[in-house]
Amino acid sequence: MLAWFRAMLPREERFFDLFSQHSRVVVAGAEALRAMLDGGETVPQHFRLVTERESEADAVTREVLIAVRRTFITPIDRGDIKDLITSMDNSIDQMQKTAKAVMLFNIRDFQPQMREMGDIIVKCAVLVEEALPLLRSIDREATRIASLTEQISQLEGRADDLHDLGLKELFERSQSNPMDYIAGSEVYDHLEKVVDRFDDVANELHGVVIEHV
């Protein structure tokens, strides 16, 4: 009886709009981070863009968390909303940490594996951006959401391989300058963590699907 009554109450649907807004900012942040990995004199410019996008994402996250507290009926479980937006925000937070490491070590030249990991980060961001609007019709779109989350998990595996391959190559060429290895390995670790955070988003999305279908 209570479930029927709750189903009849109006729901706050703007959470989906906020999710989509956040995902667009994350894509922009990922693209700016990828541009940093092209190296050269534009690195500081793209660093500023990553930082700006991270601030924008924080603002959307705060809006979502405030709305969760103020909304009586949410379209999906309020715990899922909190966990999903937090995992999304963690991904761009980690992008900013990566960008800061690049600036800290004054890196202007990047290995191919780093650039490919940057490509993977952009692909993951785009997949999340595609998946989030589907939550509006989760019953009908469950299969598609699951497919998108699986693609993110596969990309995470590829990023792990690139991380290991890149570190090996970096070690071999940094024998005469250990500082190059220290700086490069720091960037690799941060890039891997960005992709890991997107895998966390995929897991949250998959969990929502399981609970609601």
Buried (B, 14 or more C-beta within 10 A) or exposed (E): EEEEEEEEEEBBEBBBEBBBBBBBBBBBBBBBBBBBBEBEEEBEEBBEBBBBBBEBBBEBBEBBBEBBEEBEEBBBBBEBBBBBBBBBBBBBBBBBBBBBBBBEBEBBEBBEBBBBBBBBBBBBBBBBBBBBBBBBEBEEBBEBBBEBBEBBBEBBEBBBEBBEBBBEBBBEEBEEEEEBBEBBBBBBBBBBBBBBBBBBBBBBBBBBBEEBE
